[in-house]
Amino acid sequence: MAIMLMQNMLGQVNKIKWYSEHMRESQ
């Protein structure tokens, strides 16, 4: 259970990083 939760959190962090990087490129 804990492992899946950690993986889910890491996945969300990666999405936020990727999204923020693309938003910077747009500007």
Secondary structure by P-SEA (a helix, b strand, c coil): caaaaaaaaaaaaaaaaaaaaaaaaac
